[in-house]
Amino acid sequence: MDSNRLRQKQTMTEPIDAGVTSGNEEAARPVLPVLAIDATGLMFWPPGKGLAGIPRVESFLVNAALTDPDPCVEAVAFRPSEGRFRPLAPYELDHVAAGPISPHRVRPWPGRRAAMTQAFAAVRQRPWDKRETDRHLAKTVTNGSKGTAYQATRLLMRAYRLYQRARIRLGARADAPGPDAEGASGLVLISHHILTQEDRSAVSGTAGKLAFLCHDLIPTLRPDMLGAGTSEGRYGSYLEQLVRSGAPAFCASDEVGTTLTDHMRKAGIAAPVVYRFPMPSILHETASRMGATSRIEAGEPFVIYCSTIEVRKNHILLARIWQQAREEGVKLPRLVCAGRWGWMIEPLQAYLKAHPELLQSVTFTGLVSDEELIRYYRSAAFGVFPSHIEGWGYGASECLDFGIPVIVSTAPSLIEASGGLMPAIDSNDQAGWYAAIRRMAEDKQWHSSLVSRIAEQHRPTPASASWAAIKAGLQASASRASKA
C-alpha cells in the first residue's frame, strides 16, 4: 500500500502503544477488541518483499483483520516490556498493511508534536522500560522514519528516561507503578514468532487469552532438521504450555490437527480444541487481481520447486536426479528452485561444487517477488515437492491453483495439500522420483490427464473463505471462554 496514503489513514488506537496515558486518556482508550491477530512476526520481514510459507499466511491473516469492517477485530503486536499485546502503532501499520484498512480503525496521524507529548508521558509512567521501548516510541513519534530524526528522538527518549530514573533514586519523585499484570481482554491469535522467541511472558497467562496457528510440529518431531542457529528448540514446550492453558489450535491440514492431538495425549495433556480451516490460495488470488492466471508457454520447458532451500525440503534428491539424467544422456526440463537459501545446506552445496556442470540444467533463483513467482507457475511444465515432512506444502497446492501437475512426497500433509490427485513417492526413493519425473516430462498423455484432473476436481480457495473459518473459530472460542 502506498505509504503516503497510509499516513493519511491510521489506526483508531493511540499512536503510542506503550499503554501509557493520563487518567482521562486511559479511560477513553478503547478496550482491545474481542478478536485480535498478532502481527509481531511480520515486523521481522522487510516490507514489500515476497513472502512464502508461514509469513505469507500470517500476512493474509493480519490484512484480513485490517480490512474486516467488524470493530471487534484488530491487529496487534506483543510488547515484551509490558508482557502484553497492544494495537499496532502507525509505523507498524505502514509496515504490514497490503491493502485498504477498515474505516473502523483509521484516523489521521496526530503529528509529531502530539506524538512526542504522548511519548514523554509514556516515559514518565514507565521509567524502567528497556531500550526497546525507546526505539518503539521514537518510531512512533517519527511515524516509522529511520533517519536522523528517528535517531535523535531515540536518544532523547533514552536521556529523558535516565533523567526520570535519577529523580526517583534521589527522591524527587515517586516511582511509577509497574506494568499492569492484567492481560489484554479478548482472544489473540498469536504469530509463529511468539512460539519461537525467548520471552516466555508472551505465552504466559498474564498476556491474555491466546489461540495459536499450528502450522506443523516439525521442530518437535524432527529436531534433526533444524539449523543450529534456529530458536525453535522451545517450540514444543510452548505448545504444551498453550494447550494446558486451554488455547485452541487452528490447523490448515487434518494431518497437523491429528498429530497435535496425538502429541499432547502422549505428553499426558488433554487434547486441545482444534479448528480446521482451508488454506487460502493467496498467490492465485493476487494473480487474479492482476489478470495474470492464464497459461504462458515458456521458450524452454522447466520444472518448478518453490520452497526455502533447507535440508528438510530435500533439494539434494533433485540434484542427484538431474545429475543422473546428465550422466545417462537423458534430457530433462530445466529445474528451477525458487526460494531463499536456508539452513543445513552444506551437503547440497558440496554436491553442487563437486558437479559444477549441474548448474547448466538447475537454477536457484533466490527469493522472488509474487509477480515473478506467478510467472513461473504460469509457464512451468510441472512441479515437484519431495520434502521429507510438511505441515502443508504451499508450493504443492499453488501448482494445482495454477493448473499444473506436481509430484509430491508421501508426507501426509502434502498428499492432503494436493487433494490426493497427484502422484506421491517416498522422499528417499530416488529411483521412484527419477522414473516419475521422466514420465511426467516424456509421457504427454499422462501429463495431460493430470492437467484435466486438476481442472475437473480442484478449485483455488478464496482468502475470504479461509478468513471466515478462522474468524468463526475465534468467535466460538471467545464465546466459550466467556462462559467458563
N, C-alpha and C positions, 0 to 999 in steps of 0.2 A: 504493500500500500504506500502511496506517495507520502513521504514524511511531512511535507508541509501541510497536507490535508489532515494528517493525523494530529498535528499540533493544534489544529482548529477543533478537533473532536477528541476529547479526552475523557477519562473515567469520571464518574459522578463522585467517587470517593475522594477524600482529601489527598492532595498531591504528596504530602509527607506521610509515608507508610509506617513510620516508626511507632505509630499508635499513641502519639503524644499531642494533646491539645489542652487548652484551658478547660475549666469546668463546663462552661456553656457550650463550647465547641464539642467536647466529648459527648455531652448529652445529645447533641444534634447529629453526631456521626451515625450513618446507617449501620444497623447490625449486619454482620456478614450474612449473605444470603444462604438459604437453606441448602442449595446445591452449589458446590464450588469445584472447579477444575484447576489443578495445580500446574502452573507454568514454570516452576523452578528449573526443570531440566532444560527447557528451551533457551534459558538465559545463557547457557554454555555453548550454544551453537551460533555461529555468525549469521546475522540476518541476511536474507536474500540468497543463501546458499542452498543447493539441492539437498533435500533431506531424504533419508531412506530408513526403512525399518522402524524401530521404536520412535525416533524423533519425528518421523512422518506421521505416525499415529497420534502422537501427543500434540503435534501442531494442529492436526484435524480437530482434536478434542477442544483445545484451547480456543480455536477460532469458531467452533460450533457454539461454545459458551458466549463468546463475544458478540456473535450475530443473533443469538437467541433473544427474542423480544421479551421473554419471561423475566421479570425483575427479580425473581428468586434464583436466578442462575448467575454465577460470577466466575471470573478467572482470578486466581490468587497466586502468591508466591510465599515460600517459607522464609521467615526471618529468624535465623539462628540466635541472634542476640536477644530475641523476645521469646523464643520457643513456641511460636505460633505462626499461623498463616494470615496474611493480610492481602487486601485487594491490590491490584497492580498499580504502580505509580505511572505517571505519564510516559517516562522514558522506557519503562518496561513494556507498556502497551505498544509503543512505537516499535520495539524490538520484535514482538511476537505476532502482531496483527498482520493478517494476509488479505484482509478484505474490509468492507464497511463494518462499523461497530454499531450495535443496537443503540437507538436513541435513549433507551432507558439508562444507559451507563455512560453517557458522554456529556461533557461540558467544556468550555474553553479553558486552556491552561491559564492559571491565575496570574502568571507573570513572575519574573524573578524576584521582585521586591516582596510580594506576598509569600512566595515560597521560602525566601530567606528568613522572614519573620517566623514562619512556622518551624523552620529548621532550628533556629535558636531556641524556640520553645521546647523542641524535642530534646535538645542537648541539656537544657536546664532540668527537664523532667527525668531524664535517664543519663546522668553524668558518667556512669560506669560502663556504658556500652563500649564495644570494641571498635577498632579501626574500620571494620566492615561497614558499620553503621554510618561512619563519617563519609565513606565512599558513596554509600547509598543516598545520603542526604545531599551530597554535592551533585550527584547525577540528577536528583530530583529538582534541585534549585536551578540547574542549568539545562533541564529538560533533555538529559541524555548526552550532552556535549562531552567530548573527551579532550578538548583543547585547553588552552591556558586558563580560561575562566573556570573550568572544572577543577584543574589542579590548584588554583588559588582558593577556590571555595572549600576544597577538601582540607587544605592546610588551615584555613580559617576555622572550620568546624573542629578540627583537632585542637587548635590552640584554645578555642573557647571552651572545649570540654576539659582540657587540663586546668584552665582557669577556674571552672566550676568545682573541679575536684579539690583544688588548692583551698578555695573558700570553705569547703566542707571540713577539710582537715584542720583549718585554722579556727573553726567555729564561727565563721562569719555568716554561714547559712546552714540550715538543717539539711540533712541528707534526704533525698527524694525516696519515696517508697520504691522497692524493687519491682521488676516486671510482674504484672498480674499473672498468677498461675492459671487462671481460668482460661481454657482454650476457646477457640472460635466456635460460635454456635453453628449449627448446621452440619453438613456432611461434605468432606473434602475427598475427591478422588485424586490420590497422590501420584506424582510422576515417578518414573523409574529411577531418577536421580536420588529421590528420597530413600529408596530401598538400598542404595549403594553408598551413601555418604557416611561419614564418620559420626555425625551429630545424631545420637540416638534419641534426642529430645523430639526429633521430627516424627517418630513413630511411638512416642510415649503418650500416656493418657492425657497429659497436660496440653497437647497440641490440638485436642478436639477430637470429634468423631471422624474416623477415617474409613475410606474404601480404597481398594487398590486394583490396578490393572495388572493382571498376572500374564505377562507375555509368554513366559516359559519358566521352567525350573532348571535350566541348564547349569547355572552356577552351583546348584546343589547336587544335581545328578551327574554332571560331567565336569568337575572342577579341573580335570586334567586338560581341558580345552580352553582354559582361561589364561591370559597372559599374566606373568608375574607382577606386572605393574597395575593390574586392574584392582578395583576396590570392591569387587563383588563377593569377596570371601564372607562378608557378614550378611549376605543376601538371605540365606536360609534362616538364620536366627531372627532377622527382621520379619520375614514372612510368618514364622511361628508366633512371634510376639503380636503381630497384627491379627492373626486368626484367633489367638487366645483372647484378644480384646473384643472379638465379635465383629471385626471388619469384614464386610462382604468382598468377594473377588469377582472381577469382570474378566472373562476369558473369551478370546476370539475363536478358539477351537475347542471342540468337545474333548479332544485328547488332553489338552492342558488342564481343563477343569477336572477330568478324571484323575490325572496324575497328581494334581494338587491335593485332591481329596484323599487319595491313597497315601500320599506322603504324610499328611497330617495324622491320619489314623495310625500309621506305623510309629509316629512320634508320640502317640498317646494323647493327641489333641482332637477335640471334637471337630467334625468336618465343617468347613465354612459354608456360608450361603454363597453359591456360585451362580452368577448371571452370565449367560452366553449371549454374545452379540455378534452380528455378522461383520466381518472385516470389510471396511469400506474400500471401494475401488477409487482411491483418491487420485492417482495419476491419470486414470482413464477419464475421470470427471474433469480434471484440468484440461486434458486433450479435447474433450467435448466442448468446453467453453472456448477453446482456441479454434474449433472447427478442424481438428487435426487427428481424426481417428481412422481415416481411410488408409488403405494399403499403399505403401510406396515400394516400388520394385527397385531393389538395390543393384548397382552395377556389378558388384561381386557378392555372391551369396555368403552369408555369415551366420554363425550361431551365437546367441546372446546368453550370458550368465551375469545377472545383476545381483551383486552381493558384496559385502565387505570381504576383503581378502584376508582370511584368517584360517587357522588350522581346521576349525570345525566345518568350514564351508567346502573343504576337500578339493581345492583347485588343483592340488598336485595330481589327483587322479586324472583330471582332464589333460594336464600337461603330459603325463605319461601316455595317454591315449593318442594325442596329436603327434607325439614323438614316434610312437609305434607305427602310426599311419605313414609318417615320412619314411621310416626305415623300410616299410613294406611297399613303398611306391604307391600308396593309396592317397588320393587327393580328397581331403575333407574340406568342407567350407571353413573359412577363417573363423577362429574362436575369438569373440570379443568379450572380455571380462570387464564389466563396468562396475566401479566401486572403489572406495578408498582402501589403501593398504592398512592392515590392522596388526594383529599380534601373532606370535608363534609361527612366523612365515619363513623362518630360516631354512627348513628343508626345501620349500618351494624355490626360494632364491638360489640355493645351492644347485638344485636341479636345472634351473634356467641358466645358471652360469656354466654348468657342465655341458649344456646343449644350446649354445647361443643361436644356432640356426633355427631353433624352435620359434623365436620371435618373428620369423618371416611369416608364420601362419597363426600366431597367437598375439593378440593385442590387449594390453592392460591400459585402460583409459584413465584411471584415477577417478576422483569424484566428478560426476557430471551434473549438469543442471537438469531440471524437469524437461525443458524443451529438447535437450539432447537425448535424454533417455526415451522420450516419446518417439523421436525419430528412429532410434534403434529398434524399439518394439514394432514400429510400423513397417520396417523394412527387413527384419530378421527372418531367416528361413524357419528356424525353430529355436527353442530354448532348452537349456539344461540346468538342473539343480540337484547336484549329487551330495548335498550336505549330510553330515553324519547324524545330526539331531537338530530339530527345529521346534519353535513354538507355533509358527505359522508358515513362513516362507513366502514373503511378499513377491519375490521375483517369479515364483511359480504361478500364483494367481494373476499377476499382471500379464504374463504371457497369454493366459486364457482371455483376459479382458480385451486384449488387442487381437484375439483370434488366431494366435499361432500355437502350434503344439509344443509341449515341453516334456522332456524326460525327467522324472524325479526319482529320488531315492525312496526306499521303502519306509522312511521315517513316517510314522502315522500322521503327524500333522501336515506333512507335505502331500500325502495322499488325500487328506481332507481338504487342503487348500486348493488342490486341483480337481476336486469333486469326484475323485475315483475314476476320472475319464481318461487319464494319461498313463502311458507305460511307466512302471515303477521297478527299479532294480536296486539290489543291496548296494550300499555305498562303498563296500570293499570289493565288489565283484567287477574287476577291471575288464575281464573278458566279456561279461554281460553288457557293460556300458559301451565297450567298443563295438560290439555287434549291433546294439540298438542305435547308436549314433550313425554307423554306416548305413543301416537300413533306413533311418529317417532321411538321410541325405540322398540315398540312391533309389529307394522304392517310392516312386511318385504316387502310386495308388494308395499305399498305406498312409503316406503323409496327407494326401487329400481326404482320406476317410477320417483322419483325426481332426482336420480342419472342419469338416462337415459336422462331426460330433460336437465340437465346441459351439458351432453356430446353432445347433439344434438344442443343446442341453445346458449351455452356460449363459448367464447374464451378469454383467457388472453390477455390483451392489452400490446403490446410491448412498452417498455420505449421510443424507438425511435419514435413511432407514437405520443406519448404524447409530447415529446420534439419538434417534427416537428410542431405540432399545436401551442404550446406556442411560439416558435420562429417566426412562421408566423404571429401570433397576435402582437408580439412585433415589428416586421418589419413594419407591416401595421400601427401601432400606431406611430412609429417613423417617417414614411413617411408622415403621415397626419400632425403630429406636425411640421415638417419642412416646410410644405406648408402653415401653418396657418399664 
